[in-house]
């Protein structure tokens, strides 16, 4: 059974990921290594829908969030996918695809927040912060996100 989850997130362009990497380490964030991701997006009518391939595994992610440049709530559901190519073919047939995004992501974890340092093919470099609200209220999550964003500059 899949369960809807919620986080608070913010994403911004970053001209120097090395500086942010050093600041993440200074905060005490735990380095989780490098991930190579391929996201295929689909034309879903009620939410954003992507199939994320992560090397030896894949997951279908449906999420709803505003298009603000400020911190915003995101409600999402994640489903493991055993056969990503067949699933992509089915979803393209049913919904149509909206594009593919390939990225190299350096992941850090700090308290309830995932710190993503992203190099996105054709788009540039970004920092994304996602504070997961499974164990904390939204107001506390927003404070944590703001504190970490400030610490990372």
N, C-alpha and C positions, 0 to 999 in steps of 0.2 A: 504494500500500500504506500502510495506517495503522500507526503504531508506538505502542505504549503508552509513556507518559511518567510521570514521578513528580515530585511536589513536596512540600514541607512548607508547610502553610498554617495561618493563624490568622485568625479573624474576630471583631470585637467591635463593639458599639454605640459611637457617638461623638457626644457632644453638641455638639462644635464642630469641624467639618471644617476651618475656616480656620486654626486653631492647628496642626493636623496638617499642612496644606498648607505652612505656613511652616517647620515643622520638617523636612519632606521636602526642601524647597529648601535648607535649612541643611546637610543631610546631603550635598548635591550630587546628589540624585536628578534625573534628566532628565525633564522634563515632556513627556508624550506627547499631551496634550490631553484633550478630553472625548469620551466615547463614549456613545451612547444605545443601550441594549440591551433587548431583549424576550426573555425566556426562557420557553419553554413546556415544562413538565415532564410526563413520562410514567410510567406505573405499570410500570416494568421490574422483573422478579423478582430479578435478581442484582446490579444496580448502579443508581445514579442515572442518569437519562437526560434530557437537555434539548436542545431545539433553540434555539440563540441566533441572533436576528436582529440584525444590526448595520448597519442602513441598507441599503447596496447589496450586502451579502453575508450569508451565513448558514453556520452550522456545527452539526453534531450532536456532542454531547459526552457520552460515557459516563464515569462516574467512580465509584470506590469509596473511601470514607473513613469513619472512625469519626465518631460524633456528640459527641465530646468538645469542651469549650470551650477546651481547651488546644491547643497546636500539634500537628498530626497529619499523617501522611502521606496523600497522595491519589494513587492511580494512575488515569490518565485517557487517553482516546483521543479525538482530534478528527478529524472528517471534514467537509470542505467540502460544502455542499449547494447545488446550483444552483437548485432549485425548492422553497423553504421551505414554501409553502402546500400543495403536493401532498404533501410529506413529512409535514407536520403532520397532514393528513387521513388518510394511511395509518397513521401511528403511533397516532392517536386511535382509529382503527378496530381496530387489532390489540391495543393495550395499554390504551387509555383514558388521558385526561390527568388530571394532578393539580393543575393550576393554572398561572397565568401571573404572572411577576414582571417589572415594568418598572423600569428604573433608569437614572439618569444617573451615569456613572462618570468620575472624573478619574483618569488613569493616570500613574504615575511609574515609572521604572525606575532601580534602584540595584544595581549588581553583578549578582547572579543573582536579585534579588528584584523582583517587581512589587508596587507599592504602589497599592492601589485605594481611592479616596475615593468612597464610594457614597451616593447619595440614592435610596432605594428607595420607590416609590409605596406609600403605605398602611402602611409598616413603619418608616420613619425613616432615620437616617443611620448609616453603618457604615464601618469601616476594615478592609480585608482585605489581608493580606500573603501572597504566594505566592513561595517560594524554589524555583526550578527546579533539579532535580538532574541535569540532562543532562551537566554538565561537572565536577561536584563530588560527593564522597561525602556520604551522608546526614548524618553527624555534623558535617561542615563546614557543610552547609546549615542544620542546626539552630542552630549557633553564629551564623551570619550572620543568620538570622531573629530570634534573641533580641537580637542587637546592634541591629538596625534597629528592632525593637519598642521597645527601651529608648530609643533616640534619638528616636523619635516620641512617646514618653510614653504 
